[in-house]
Amino acid sequence: MRAPYRTLPGPDGTTLYYPLLRIRLGKSRGVTTRFFEALVDSGAADCLFSESIATAIGIDLETGQKERRSGIGGNQDVWVHPVVLHVGEHALDIEAAFTKNLPVSGLLGRRGFFEHFKITFDPSSDPPGMELERVLKA
């Protein structure tokens, strides 16, 4: 599966490219979100989503397993819940963390996302983008 980078205007009329991927998130037998964009982030240990995404699929944030995470934005509390991550034609049962303080809708991290896909970032292609190949574990 190929996904072009998302282009956004940068300073001084430049163009910035972001590895954003259209996904959906849901519960095993329940509501699924509409498509939204999440940042593919190899520096993120886990898949992390905003509280508003949890609310949209009927998850009471603080009923999950509470953990403390440390990242570029500092320390924060997260609550972990089982969810279904929909990427293209793939539906993956994962554990995702949700937080009250996330400046984007979601981050796709190493656990929950990178362990299921081989990702090739290619900023030199036209248009710049990424290739995702599903990894099936034995």
DSSP file (Angstrom, degrees, kcal/mol; ACC not computed):
  #  RESIDUE AA STRUCTURE BP1 BP2  ACC     N-H-->O    O-->H-N    N-H-->O    O-->H-N    TCO  KAPPA ALPHA  PHI   PSI    X-CA   Y-CA   Z-CA
    1    1 A M              0   0    0      0, 0.0   131,-3.3     0, 0.0     2,-0.4   0.000 360.0 360.0 360.0 132.2    0.0    0.0    0.0
    2    2 A R  E     -A  131   0A   0    129,-0.2   129,-0.2   127,-0.0   127,-0.0  -0.891 360.0-174.0-108.8 138.2    1.4    3.4   -0.9
    3    3 A A  E     -A  130   0A   0    127,-2.8   127,-2.5    -2,-0.4     2,-0.1  -0.976  18.8-136.5-132.0 119.3    0.5    6.6    0.9
    4    4 A P  E     -A  129   0A   0      0, 0.0   125,-0.3     0, 0.0    16,-0.2  -0.404  31.4-102.8 -69.9 150.2    1.6   10.0   -0.3
    5    5 A Y        -     0   0    0    123,-2.8     2,-0.5    14,-0.1    16,-0.0  -0.365  36.2-111.9 -65.3 152.6    2.9   12.4    2.3
    6    6 A R  E     -C   18   0B   0     12,-3.0    12,-2.3    -3,-0.1     2,-0.4  -0.759  30.2-142.3 -86.4 130.7    0.5   15.2    3.4
    7    7 A T  E     +C   17   0B   0     -2,-0.5    10,-0.2    10,-0.2     8,-0.0  -0.805  22.7 174.8 -99.0 136.3    1.6   18.6    2.2
    8    8 A L  E     -C   16   0B   0      8,-2.4     8,-3.1    -2,-0.4     2,-0.1  -0.980  38.8 -96.5-135.0 148.4    1.2   21.6    4.4
    9    9 A P  E     -C   15   0B   0      0, 0.0     6,-0.2     0, 0.0     3,-0.1  -0.424  42.7-163.6 -67.4 137.1    2.4   25.2    3.9
   10   10 A G    >   -     0   0    0      4,-3.4     3,-0.9     1,-0.2     4,-0.1  -0.444  34.4 -61.3-107.3-176.0    5.6   26.0    5.7
   11   11 A P  G >  S+     0   0    0      0, 0.0     3,-1.6     0, 0.0    -1,-0.2  -0.325 117.4  16.2 -66.7 151.0    7.3   29.3    6.5
   12   12 A D  G 3  S-     0   0    0      1,-0.3    -2,-0.0    -3,-0.1     0, 0.0   0.793 134.4 -60.4  58.6  32.4    8.3   31.6    3.7
   13   13 A G  G <  S+     0   0    0     -3,-0.9    -1,-0.3     1,-0.2     2,-0.1   0.594  98.7 140.2  76.5  10.1    6.1   29.8    1.1
   14   14 A T    <   -     0   0    0     -3,-1.6    -4,-3.4    -4,-0.1     2,-0.5  -0.314  50.2-122.8 -79.0 168.8    7.9   26.5    1.5
   15   15 A T  E     -C    9   0B   0     -6,-0.2     2,-0.4    -2,-0.1    -8,-0.0  -0.959  19.2-156.6-114.9 131.7    6.1   23.2    1.5
   16   16 A L  E     -C    8   0B   0     -8,-3.1    -8,-2.4    -2,-0.5     2,-0.4  -0.865   6.7-147.7-106.7 142.3    6.3   20.7    4.4
   17   17 A Y  E     -C    7   0B   0     -2,-0.4   -10,-0.2   -10,-0.2   112,-0.1  -0.925  13.6-172.7-113.6 132.9    5.7   17.0    4.0
   18   18 A Y  E     -C    6   0B   0    -12,-2.3   -12,-3.0    -2,-0.4     2,-2.0  -0.978  29.2-127.3-127.0 136.7    4.3   14.9    6.8
   19   19 A P        +     0   0    0      0, 0.0    21,-3.0     0, 0.0     2,-0.4  -0.522  48.9 160.9 -81.1  76.4    3.8   11.1    6.9
   20   20 A L  E     -D   39   0C   0     -2,-2.0     2,-0.4    19,-0.2    19,-0.2  -0.800  21.9-160.3 -98.9 140.3    0.1   11.1    7.8
   21   21 A L  E     -D   38   0C   0     17,-2.7    17,-2.2    -2,-0.4     2,-0.5  -0.970  19.0-124.9-125.4 134.0   -2.0    8.1    7.2
   22   22 A R  E     +D   37   0C   0     -2,-0.4    66,-0.5    15,-0.2     2,-0.3  -0.665  48.1 154.8 -77.2 121.6   -5.8    7.8    6.9
   23   23 A I  E     -DE  36  87C   0     13,-2.9    13,-2.3    -2,-0.5     2,-0.3  -0.827  34.4-140.6-136.3 173.2   -7.0    5.3    9.5
   24   24 A R  E     - E   0  86C   0     62,-1.6    62,-2.9    -2,-0.3     2,-0.4  -0.959  12.9-156.5-132.6 155.2  -10.1    4.4   11.5
   25   25 A L  E     + E   0  85C   0     -2,-0.3     8,-2.9     9,-0.3     2,-0.3  -0.989  22.6 149.9-132.6 141.7  -10.2    3.2   15.1
   26   26 A G  E     -FE  32  84C   0     58,-2.1    58,-3.1    -2,-0.4     2,-0.3  -0.904  41.8 -92.1-154.1-177.6  -12.9    1.2   16.8
   27   27 A K    >   -     0   0    0      4,-1.4     3,-1.1    -2,-0.3    56,-0.1  -0.687  46.1-102.5-101.7 161.7  -13.9   -1.4   19.4
   28   28 A S  T 3  S+     0   0    0      1,-0.3     2,-0.2    -2,-0.3    -1,-0.1   0.893 116.1  10.8 -51.8 -48.9  -14.0   -5.1   18.7
   29   29 A R  T 3  S+     0   0    0      2,-0.0    -1,-0.3    -3,-0.0     2,-0.3  -0.583 123.7  51.5-130.2  70.3  -17.8   -5.1   18.5
   30   30 A G  S <  S-     0   0    0     -3,-1.1    28,-0.1    -2,-0.2    27,-0.0  -0.840  87.2 -10.5-168.9-155.4  -18.8   -1.5   18.4
   31   31 A V        -     0   0    0     26,-0.3    -4,-1.4    -2,-0.3     2,-0.4  -0.281  46.5-158.2 -67.3 144.5  -18.6    1.9   16.9
   32   32 A T  B     -F   26   0C   0     -6,-0.2    -6,-0.3    24,-0.1    -1,-0.0  -0.968  19.6-119.1-122.2 142.0  -15.8    2.8   14.5
   33   33 A T        -     0   0    0     -8,-2.9     2,-0.1    -2,-0.4     3,-0.1  -0.175  29.7-102.2 -68.8 167.8  -14.6    6.3   13.8
   34   34 A R        -     0   0    0      1,-0.2    -9,-0.3   -10,-0.1    -1,-0.1  -0.359  61.9 -69.7 -72.4 170.1  -14.7    8.1   10.5
   35   35 A F        +     0   0    0    -11,-0.1     2,-0.3    -2,-0.1   -11,-0.2  -0.398  63.6 168.6 -62.5 140.6  -11.4    8.2    8.7
   36   36 A F  E     -D   23   0C   0    -13,-2.3   -13,-2.9   -15,-0.1     2,-0.4  -0.954  34.5-103.5-146.1 165.9   -8.9   10.6   10.3
   37   37 A E  E     -D   22   0C   0     -2,-0.3     2,-0.4   -15,-0.2    69,-0.3  -0.783  31.3-174.6 -98.8 134.0   -5.2   11.2    9.9
   38   38 A A  E     -D   21   0C   0    -17,-2.2   -17,-2.7    -2,-0.4     2,-0.5  -0.952  28.7-113.9-123.5 145.9   -2.6    9.9   12.3
   39   39 A L  E     -Dg  20 107C   0     67,-2.6    69,-3.0    -2,-0.4     2,-0.7  -0.659  21.0-133.0 -81.9 125.1    1.1   10.7   12.2
   40   40 A V  E     - g   0 108C   0    -21,-3.0     2,-0.5    -2,-0.5    69,-0.1  -0.708  35.0-179.5 -77.1 113.6    3.4    7.7   11.4
   41   41 A D    >   -     0   0    0     67,-2.2     3,-1.6    -2,-0.7    69,-0.2  -0.884  26.4-174.9-130.3  98.9    6.0    8.2   14.2
   42   42 A S  T 3  S+     0   0    0     -2,-0.5    -1,-0.1     1,-0.3    68,-0.1   0.660  88.5  61.2 -67.3 -14.4    8.9    5.7   14.5
   43   43 A G  T 3  S+     0   0    0     66,-0.1     2,-0.4    67,-0.0    -1,-0.3   0.601  84.3  92.3 -85.7 -12.0   10.0    7.6   17.7
   44   44 A A    <   -     0   0    0     -3,-1.6    66,-2.8    64,-0.2    67,-0.2  -0.710  64.8-153.9 -85.8 129.2    6.7    6.8   19.5
   45   45 A A  S    S+     0   0    0     -2,-0.4    66,-2.8    64,-0.2     2,-0.2   0.871  76.4  16.3 -67.3 -36.9    6.8    3.6   21.5
   46   46 A D  B    S-l  111   0D   0     64,-0.2     2,-0.5    63,-0.1    64,-0.2  -0.743  89.7 -88.7-128.6 171.6    3.1    3.0   21.2
   47   47 A C        -     0   0    0     64,-0.7    50,-2.7    48,-0.4     2,-0.4  -0.780  50.3-170.5 -80.4 129.3    0.0    4.0   19.3
   48   48 A L  E     -iH  97 107C   0     59,-2.0    59,-3.1    -2,-0.5     2,-0.3  -0.987   7.6-178.5-131.2 131.8   -1.3    7.1   21.1
   49   49 A F  E     -iH  98 106C   0     48,-2.6    50,-2.0    -2,-0.4    57,-0.2  -0.890  29.2-100.1-131.1 159.1   -4.6    8.8   20.4
   50   50 A S  E >>  -i   99   0C   0     55,-2.0     4,-1.4    -2,-0.3     3,-1.0  -0.334  33.7-112.0 -75.6 158.3   -6.4   11.9   21.8
   51   51 A E  H 3> S+     0   0    0     48,-1.5     4,-2.5     1,-0.2     5,-0.2   0.829 115.2  64.5 -57.1 -34.3   -9.2   11.6   24.3
   52   52 A S  H 3> S+     0   0    0      1,-0.2     4,-1.9     2,-0.2    -1,-0.2   0.831  99.5  52.4 -63.7 -31.2  -11.7   12.8   21.7
   53   53 A I  H <> S+     0   0    0     -3,-1.0     4,-1.2     2,-0.2    -1,-0.2   0.917 108.8  50.1 -68.6 -42.9  -11.0    9.6   19.7
   54   54 A A  H ><>S+     0   0    0     -4,-1.4     5,-2.9     1,-0.2     3,-0.7   0.937 111.4  48.7 -58.3 -47.1  -11.8    7.5   22.8
   55   55 A T  H ><5S+     0   0    0     -4,-2.5     3,-1.5     1,-0.2    -1,-0.2   0.891 105.0  59.3 -60.1 -40.9  -15.0    9.4   23.3
   56   56 A A  H 3<5S+     0   0    0     -4,-1.9    -1,-0.2     1,-0.3    -2,-0.2   0.783 110.3  41.5 -61.8 -28.4  -16.0    8.9   19.7
   57   57 A I  T <<5S-     0   0    0     -4,-1.2   -26,-0.3    -3,-0.7    -1,-0.3   0.236 122.5-101.0-106.4  13.9  -15.9    5.1   20.0
   58   58 A G  T < 5S+     0   0    0     -3,-1.5     2,-0.5     1,-0.3    -3,-0.2   0.748  70.1 147.0  81.2  24.5  -17.5    4.9   23.4
   59   59 A I      < -     0   0    0     -5,-2.9     2,-1.0    -6,-0.2    -1,-0.3  -0.837  45.7-141.0 -96.0 127.1  -14.5    4.4   25.6
   60   60 A D    >   -     0   0    0     -2,-0.5     3,-2.4     1,-0.2     4,-0.3  -0.786  21.5-146.4 -82.3 105.8  -14.5    5.9   29.1
   61   61 A L  G >  S+     0   0    0     -2,-1.0     3,-1.6     1,-0.3    -1,-0.2   0.828  88.9  50.0 -45.1 -53.1  -10.9    7.0   29.1
   62   62 A E  G 3  S+     0   0    0      1,-0.3    -1,-0.3    -3,-0.1     4,-0.1   0.393  92.7  75.2 -79.6   4.9  -10.1    6.5   32.8
   63   63 A T  G <  S+     0   0    0     -3,-2.4    -1,-0.3     2,-0.1    -2,-0.2   0.566  84.2  87.1 -85.9  -8.9  -11.5    3.0   32.9
   64   64 A G  S <  S-     0   0    0     -3,-1.6     2,-0.6    -4,-0.3    17,-0.2  -0.176 101.1 -72.6 -80.1 177.7   -8.4    1.8   31.1
   65   65 A Q  E     -J   80   0C   0     15,-1.7    15,-2.5     1,-0.1     2,-0.3  -0.624  53.4-135.3 -73.1 118.4   -5.1    0.7   32.6
   66   66 A K  E     +J   79   0C   0     -2,-0.6     2,-0.3    13,-0.2    13,-0.2  -0.615  33.5 165.5 -82.2 132.6   -3.4    4.0   33.7
   67   67 A E  E     -J   78   0C   0     11,-2.7    11,-2.7    -2,-0.3     2,-0.5  -0.926  34.1-121.3-139.0 163.6    0.3    4.4   32.9
   68   68 A R  E     -J   77   0C   0     -2,-0.3     2,-0.3     9,-0.2     9,-0.2  -0.937  28.5-167.8-109.4 129.2    2.8    7.2   32.8
   69   69 A R  E     -J   76   0C   0      7,-3.0     7,-2.5    -2,-0.5     2,-0.4  -0.876   8.7-155.9-117.6 149.8    4.5    8.0   29.5
   70   70 A S  E     +J   75   0C   0     -2,-0.3     2,-0.2     5,-0.2     5,-0.2  -0.990  30.3 138.3-124.3 131.7    7.5   10.1   28.8
   71   71 A G  E >   -J   74   0C   0      3,-1.7     3,-2.2    -2,-0.4   -27,-0.0  -0.788  67.9 -60.4-152.3-165.4    8.1   11.7   25.4
   72   72 A I  T 3  S+     0   0    0      1,-0.3     3,-0.1    -2,-0.2    -2,-0.0   0.782 131.1  52.3 -61.1 -27.1    9.2   14.8   23.6
   73   73 A G  T 3  S-     0   0    0      1,-0.3    -1,-0.3     3,-0.0     2,-0.2   0.374 118.2-109.8 -89.3   4.4    6.4   16.7   25.2
   74   74 A G  E <   -J   71   0C   0     -3,-2.2    -3,-1.7     2,-0.0    -1,-0.3  -0.615  59.2 -24.0 101.5-164.5    7.3   15.6   28.8
   75   75 A N  E     +J   70   0C   0     -5,-0.2     2,-0.3    -2,-0.2    -5,-0.2  -0.621  64.2 164.7 -87.5 143.8    5.6   13.2   31.1
   76   76 A Q  E     -J   69   0C   0     -7,-2.5    -7,-3.0    -2,-0.3     2,-0.3  -0.993  36.5-109.3-154.6 155.7    1.9   12.5   30.9
   77   77 A D  E     -J   68   0C   0     -2,-0.3    23,-0.5    -9,-0.2     2,-0.3  -0.662  35.8-177.4 -83.3 140.6   -0.8   10.1   32.0
   78   78 A V  E     -J   67   0C   0    -11,-2.7   -11,-2.7    -2,-0.3     2,-0.4  -0.932  19.0-142.7-132.3 159.4   -2.3    7.7   29.5
   79   79 A W  E     -JK  66  98C   0     19,-2.2    19,-1.9    -2,-0.3     2,-0.4  -0.994  17.7-142.7-125.1 127.8   -5.0    5.1   29.7
   80   80 A V  E     +JK  65  97C   0    -15,-2.5   -15,-1.7    -2,-0.4    17,-0.2  -0.748  24.6 169.3 -98.1 133.6   -4.5    1.9   27.7
   81   81 A H  E     - K   0  96C   0     15,-2.6    15,-2.7    -2,-0.4     2,-0.3  -0.980  37.9-108.4-138.4 148.8   -7.5    0.2   26.0
   82   82 A P  E     + K   0  95C   0      0, 0.0     2,-0.3     0, 0.0    13,-0.2  -0.645  50.4 161.7 -75.5 134.7   -7.9   -2.7   23.5
   83   83 A V  E     - K   0  94C   0     11,-2.8    11,-2.5    -2,-0.3     2,-0.5  -0.895  41.3-113.0-143.2 171.5   -9.0   -1.3   20.1
   84   84 A V  E     -EK  26  93C   0    -58,-3.1   -58,-2.1    -2,-0.3     2,-0.6  -0.970  26.4-155.1-111.7 121.5   -9.2   -2.3   16.4
   85   85 A L  E     -EK  25  92C   0      7,-3.1     7,-2.9    -2,-0.5     2,-0.7  -0.869   5.5-155.5 -98.1 120.6   -6.9   -0.3   14.2
   86   86 A H  E     +EK  24  91C   0    -62,-2.9   -62,-1.6    -2,-0.6     2,-0.5  -0.874  18.4 170.9-101.6 113.9   -8.1   -0.1   10.6
   87   87 A V  E >   -EK  23  90C   0      3,-2.4     3,-2.5    -2,-0.7     2,-0.1  -0.962  65.0 -54.1-123.4 109.8   -5.3    0.6    8.1
   88   88 A G  T 3  S-     0   0    0    -66,-0.5     0, 0.0    -2,-0.5     0, 0.0  -0.406 123.5 -17.2  57.3-126.4   -6.4    0.1    4.5
   89   89 A E  T 3  S+     0   0    0     -2,-0.1     2,-0.4    -3,-0.1    -1,-0.3   0.426 119.6  98.4 -87.9   0.7   -7.9   -3.3    4.2
   90   90 A H  E <   - K   0  87C   0     -3,-2.5    -3,-2.4     2,-0.0     2,-0.5  -0.742  52.2-165.7 -98.6 136.2   -6.3   -4.5    7.5
   91   91 A A  E     - K   0  86C   0     -2,-0.4     2,-0.5    -5,-0.2    -5,-0.2  -0.979  15.3-169.5-118.0 116.5   -8.1   -4.6   10.8
   92   92 A L  E     - K   0  85C   0     -7,-2.9    -7,-3.1    -2,-0.5     2,-0.7  -0.916  20.2-139.9-115.1 127.4   -5.6   -5.1   13.7
   93   93 A D  E     + K   0  84C   0     -2,-0.5     2,-0.3    -9,-0.2    -9,-0.2  -0.762  43.9 157.1 -81.1 115.3   -6.4   -5.8   17.3
   94   94 A I  E     - K   0  83C   0    -11,-2.5   -11,-2.8    -2,-0.7     2,-0.6  -0.859  48.2-115.2-134.4 167.3   -4.0   -3.7   19.3
   95   95 A E  E     - K   0  82C   0     -2,-0.3   -48,-0.4   -13,-0.2     2,-0.3  -0.947  41.0-173.0-100.0 123.5   -3.6   -2.1   22.7
   96   96 A A  E     - K   0  81C   0    -15,-2.7   -15,-2.6    -2,-0.6     2,-0.3  -0.900  18.0-133.5-120.8 149.4   -3.6    1.7   22.3
   97   97 A A  E     -iK  48  80C   0    -50,-2.7   -48,-2.6    -2,-0.3     2,-0.4  -0.784  17.2-161.0 -99.8 144.9   -2.9    4.5   24.7
   98   98 A F  E     -iK  49  79C   0    -19,-1.9   -19,-2.2    -2,-0.3     2,-0.3  -0.957   9.5-176.0-125.1 144.7   -5.2    7.5   25.0
   99   99 A T  E     -i   50   0C   0    -50,-2.0   -48,-1.5    -2,-0.4     3,-0.2  -0.946  33.8-134.4-139.7 159.0   -4.3   10.9   26.6
  100  100 A K  S    S+     0   0    0    -23,-0.5     2,-0.5    -2,-0.3   -50,-0.1   0.635  99.0  54.2 -84.0 -15.5   -5.9   14.2   27.4
  101  101 A N        +     0   0    0    -24,-0.3    -1,-0.2   -50,-0.0   -51,-0.0  -0.737  65.3 129.6-127.0  83.8   -3.0   16.2   26.0
  102  102 A L        -     0   0    0     -2,-0.5   -51,-0.1    -3,-0.2   -52,-0.0  -0.983  43.4-152.9-135.0 123.1   -2.1   15.3   22.4
  103  103 A P  S    S+     0   0    0      0, 0.0     2,-0.3     0, 0.0    -1,-0.1   0.552  82.5  45.5 -76.5  -4.8   -1.7   18.1   19.8
  104  104 A V  S    S-     0   0    0      1,-0.1     3,-0.1   -65,-0.0   -54,-0.1  -0.829  91.7-109.3-126.7 168.1   -2.7   15.7   16.9
  105  105 A S  S    S-     0   0    0    -68,-0.3   -55,-2.0    -2,-0.3     2,-0.3   0.880  90.6 -17.7 -65.9 -37.7   -5.4   13.1   16.6
  106  106 A G  E     - H   0  49C   0    -69,-0.3   -67,-2.6   -57,-0.2     2,-0.4  -0.989  46.9-141.2-167.4 155.8   -3.1   10.2   16.8
  107  107 A L  E     -gH  39  48C   0    -59,-3.1   -59,-2.0    -2,-0.3     2,-0.8  -0.986  17.0-147.1-119.8 133.3    0.4    8.8   16.6
  108  108 A L  E     +g   40   0C   0    -69,-3.0   -67,-2.2    -2,-0.4   -64,-0.2  -0.890  33.5 179.3-101.3 107.8    1.1    5.4   15.0
  109  109 A G     >> -     0   0    0     -2,-0.8     5,-2.0     2,-0.4     4,-0.9  -0.224  42.2 -82.7-105.8-170.6    4.1    4.0   17.0
  110  110 A R  T  4>S+     0   0    0    -66,-2.8     5,-1.5   -69,-0.2     2,-0.5   0.927 112.0  58.0 -64.0 -50.0    6.3    0.9   17.2
  111  111 A R  B  45S+l   46   0D   0    -66,-2.8   -64,-0.7     1,-0.2    -2,-0.4  -0.720 120.2  12.7 -82.3 125.7    3.9   -1.3   19.3
  112  112 A G  T  45S+     0   0    0     -2,-0.5    -1,-0.2     1,-0.2    -2,-0.1   0.046 138.6  30.0 101.0 -26.5    0.6   -1.7   17.5
  113  113 A F  T >X5S+     0   0    0     -4,-0.9     3,-2.1    -3,-0.3     4,-0.9   0.628 115.6  43.6-126.7 -63.5    1.7   -0.3   14.1
  114  114 A F  T 34<S+     0   0    0     -5,-2.0     3,-0.3     1,-0.3    -4,-0.2   0.783 108.2  62.3 -62.5 -26.3    5.3   -0.8   13.1
  115  115 A E  T 34<S+     0   0    0     -5,-1.5    -1,-0.3    -6,-0.3    -4,-0.1   0.651 109.7  41.9 -72.5 -11.9    5.2   -4.4   14.4
  116  116 A H  T <4 S+     0   0    0     -3,-2.1    19,-3.0    -6,-0.2     2,-0.4   0.533 117.1  44.8-107.5 -11.1    2.5   -5.1   11.8
  117  117 A F  E  <  -B  134   0A   0     -4,-0.9     2,-0.6    -3,-0.3    17,-0.2  -0.984  64.8-138.2-137.3 144.8    4.0   -3.2    8.8
  118  118 A K  E     -B  133   0A   0     15,-3.1    15,-2.1    -2,-0.4     2,-0.5  -0.919  34.1-160.6 -93.2 122.0    7.3   -2.7    7.1
  119  119 A I  E     -B  132   0A   0     -2,-0.6     2,-0.6    13,-0.2    13,-0.2  -0.912  14.0-168.5-113.7 129.6    7.4    1.0    6.3
  120  120 A T  E     -B  131   0A   0     11,-2.4    11,-2.2    -2,-0.5     2,-0.5  -0.962  10.7-154.3-116.1 114.2    9.6    2.6    3.7
  121  121 A F  E     +B  130   0A   0     -2,-0.6     9,-0.2     9,-0.2    -2,-0.0  -0.758  15.3 179.9 -86.0 127.5    9.8    6.4    3.9
  122  122 A D  E >   +B  129   0A   0      7,-3.0     7,-1.9    -2,-0.5     3,-0.9  -0.740  16.5 166.6-134.1  86.7   10.6    7.8    0.5
  123  123 A P  T 3  S+     0   0    0      0, 0.0    -1,-0.1     0, 0.0     7,-0.1   0.618  77.0  63.7 -73.9 -10.2   10.8   11.6    0.3
  124  124 A S  T 3  S+     0   0    0      5,-0.1    -2,-0.0     3,-0.1     0, 0.0   0.602  82.3  95.7 -89.8 -10.7   12.6   11.4   -3.1
  125  125 A S  S <  S-     0   0    0     -3,-0.9    -3,-0.0     4,-0.2     0, 0.0  -0.239  87.7 -91.5 -73.8 168.4    9.6    9.8   -4.9
  126  126 A D  S    S+     0   0    0      1,-0.3    -2,-0.1     2,-0.1    -1,-0.0  -0.916 122.4  20.7-124.8 104.6    7.1   11.9   -6.9
  127  127 A P  S    S-     0   0    0      0, 0.0    -1,-0.3     0, 0.0    -2,-0.1   0.554 109.1-119.4 -80.0 158.5    5.0   12.5   -5.0
  128  128 A P        +     0   0    0      0, 0.0  -123,-2.8     0, 0.0     2,-0.3  -0.320  57.8 124.0 -59.0 143.4    6.9   12.0   -1.7
  129  129 A G  E     -AB   4 122A   0     -7,-1.9    -7,-3.0  -125,-0.3     2,-0.3  -0.917  50.6 -90.9-172.4-162.1    5.4    9.2    0.3
  130  130 A M  E     -AB   3 121A   0   -127,-2.5  -127,-2.8    -2,-0.3     2,-0.4  -0.972  19.4-138.9-138.2 150.4    5.7    5.9    2.1
  131  131 A E  E     -AB   2 120A   0    -11,-2.2   -11,-2.4    -2,-0.3     2,-0.5  -0.919  16.0-161.1-108.1 134.3    5.2    2.3    1.3
  132  132 A L  E     - B   0 119A   0   -131,-3.3     2,-0.5    -2,-0.4   -13,-0.2  -0.975   7.0-175.3-117.9 129.2    3.5   -0.1    3.8
  133  133 A E  E     - B   0 118A   0    -15,-2.1   -15,-3.1    -2,-0.5     2,-0.1  -0.990  28.7-120.5-124.1 124.7    3.8   -3.8    3.5
  134  134 A R  E     - B   0 117A   0     -2,-0.5     2,-0.6   -17,-0.2   -17,-0.3  -0.417  21.7-150.2 -66.7 132.6    1.9   -6.0    5.9
  135  135 A V        -     0   0    0    -19,-3.0     2,-0.6    -2,-0.1    -1,-0.1  -0.929   6.9-157.2-105.5 121.1    4.1   -8.3    8.1
  136  136 A L        -     0   0    0     -2,-0.6     2,-0.3     2,-0.0   -20,-0.1  -0.887  10.1-144.8-102.4 122.0    2.5  -11.5    9.0
  137  137 A K              0   0    0     -2,-0.6   -21,-0.0     1,-0.1    -2,-0.0  -0.597 360.0 360.0 -86.0 144.4    4.0  -13.1   12.1
  138  138 A A              0   0    0     -2,-0.3    -1,-0.1     0, 0.0    -2,-0.0   0.461 360.0 360.0 -78.9 360.0    4.2  -16.9   12.4
